[in-house]
Amino acid sequence: MDIRHIVFDLGGVLLNIDYRKTIDAFRALGVRHFDRLFTQAGQLELFDRFDRGELSPGVFCAELRRLTECPLTDREIVRAWNAMLLDMPAGRIGLLERVRRNYRLFLLSNTNAIHYPAYRQLMQKEHGIDDLSALFEKHYLSHMIGMRKPDMEVYELIMQENGLEPFATLFLDDTPGHVAGARRAGMHAIWLDVPRVGVEGLFTEAGRLKGVAGKMARAPLPC
């Protein structure tokens, strides 16, 4: 596997997240079945549209109030929605610094206009930087580009804009469906079964891919 380019996911791969935290936060606000509205595996079109930047935060909050039938304030919704964002281990920043000496790096994230400023605030508080953009040749955020994983067009956009050959490109993500989309686009792709498998285990201390990465890129995905 002669990889020259690597596309990283953000949440779950680099930034630690826990979807259960958001489900619990909404439950604490009186939304008993938020897990039915939102899961990592299957989402309502509301969340997909918000990821693609088709809805403003205000409209998103209003729609959640309607769906949950709970008189929540925008502030309560934002706080609960951001509860899933945990931390960015400093070691992963160091890892990216080493890896980019050997590969062209890109970031592809399904994110939205509520999570993104919270992520930047977290990065500033923990590491004194606004975000990880300086460590990547280019970063692609779904709410800014109007498309999201696993739509084929988002993988094709990255390859076309940056002259990447799919057979020389590796995609890393913690969601099987996103990995499947990258593979359909011709990329090599690895599903990280977090926390059982972390991104650190794919690279040597010198920032080169280990042999295990090739095996994981060919491994079948869970149904």
N, C-alpha and C positions, 0 to 999 in steps of 0.2 A: 504494500500500500504506500505509494509514493505521494504523500500528502505535502502540499505546499501552502495551503490556505486552511484556516480553521475558523468556523463560525460558532460563536458561543451564545447560548441562551443566557439570560440574566437571572431571573428568579428561580431558585431551586438549584441552579448550577453554580452561580457565583454568589448571589445574595441569598441568604437563608430565609426561607418563608415557611409558613405553616397555615394552610387553609383552614384548619380546625379553629385557629385563634379567631378568625373572622366569623365563622359559624357560631362559636361560643359568645362572641361579643354581641351579635345580633340577638341571640337567645336571651342574653342578659337584659336586652332592651325590650323584650317581650315578643320577639319574632320567633315563634316556636319551631317553625319548619324551614328555616332559611337554607338548611342543607338540601332541601328539595328544589330550591330555586337556583342554588349555585353549588356545583362540585367541579373539581379539576377535570374530570372525564367528560362531563356533558353540561353545557351551559345554555341558558335561555338566550334567544337572539338579542335581548337587551344588553347582556354583557359583551357579546361579540361586537355589537354596534358601538358600544362605548370604547372597546379596545381599538376599533378602527377610526375613532375620532368623529363619528357621525352624530354623537350626542354631547352636549355640554354637561359639565358636572351638575348644574342646576336641574337640567332635564332628567339626568340619570337619577338624582335624588328623588325627584317628583315621581318618577316611574316606580322606584322602589317603594315609596310610600303607598302608591296605588296597589302594587302587587302584594305587599305585606299587610295592607289594611291597618297599619299602625301609624299613629300621628308623630312620627319621628322628625326631629329637626335636621336640617342639612348638616349641622355640626356633629350630631350624634351618628349620622350615617357615615360621614367621612371618617370619624374616629374608628368606628367598627370596621369599615372597609379597609382601612390601613392597618388593622391589628395583625394581619397576616405577615407584614414586613418585619423581619427580625433584625438581623445584623449582617455585616460584611466582614468576615474574618480577614485580618491583615495579611495572613499567609496567602490568600488568594490573589491579592494585589501583587505581592512578590512573585507569585507563580506566573501571572500574566506578563510581568516585566521580563521574566526569563524566557517564556514561550515566544514572545514576539521577536526575540533575537533570531529565532529559527523559522518562523512562519509569518505569513501575512494574517493578521487577525481582524475579525469583524464581529459585531454584536448584533443579534436579532432578538428582539423581545416583544412579546405581547404585553403591552402596558397601556395605561390610560392617564387621563389628565388629573386624576386624584392621586394615583400611586406615584407618578413621576416626581412631582415636587416633594412628596414625603420621602422618596428614595434619595433625592438630592440633599434634603435636610439631614437625613441619616448619615450620608457620606461626609457631609461637612462636619457634623458633630463627632463622628468616630475617627475620621482620617484627615480632616482639614482640606478636602477637595470636593468639588461640586458633583462629580460623577466619574465614571470610568472612561469617558470618551477619549482621553489622552492616550490610553493604552491600546486603542483600536484604530485601524486605518479609517474605518467609518462605522458608525452605529446606526441601526435601523430600528425605530420604535413605532409600533403599530399605529398608535394614535396620531403620529406625525406623517406617516406615509400612506394612510388610508387602506391598509391591507394587513392581514394577520395570518399567522400560522394556524392551520396547516395548508392554507390555500397555495396552490402551485405557483401563482404569480409572484409571491413574495420571495421565494427561493430564486426564481428566474431573474427577478429584479436585481438581487445582489450579484448574481453571476454576470449578468449583462453589463451592469454599471461598472464593474471592477475587472472585467476580462478574466473571470475565473473559469477554469475548466472543471466541470463537475466531477470528473474522475480523480482530480487532484485536490478536491475540497472535502473537508470533514466537518460535519455539523454535530454539535453536542447539545442535548436537551434532556429534561427529566420527564417529558410527557410522550408516551409511545406514539400517539397520533401525529405529533409534530415531527418525530423521527421518521415515521412512515411517509409523511409528505415530502421530506427532504430526499428520501430514497427514491420516491417516484420521480423527483426532479433530476435524478442521476447522481446525487451526492453520496458519498460515504456518510454514514450517520450512526451515532452511538446513543443508546438510551441509558441514562444514568438512573439506576434504581436507588434514589436517595432515600434514607441515609446509608443504605447498605453499601452503595458504591458512590464514592465522591470523586470530583474532578481531579483532585490531587493525585489519585492513584493511576491516572493515565499517563503521567509525565515523569521523566527522570529529573534529577536535581539540576541538570543542565538545560531543562526545558524542552527536551525532545520527547516525542511520543514513544511509549513503551510498546513492545510487541503485543501485549494484551489488547491494545487498542484495535489492532487489525481483527482480532477474533471477535471483539465486541461489536465492531462495525458490521460483521457478517451474521451476527447472532439473530435468531428470529425474535420478533417482538411479541409481548403477551397479547392475547386476544382481548 
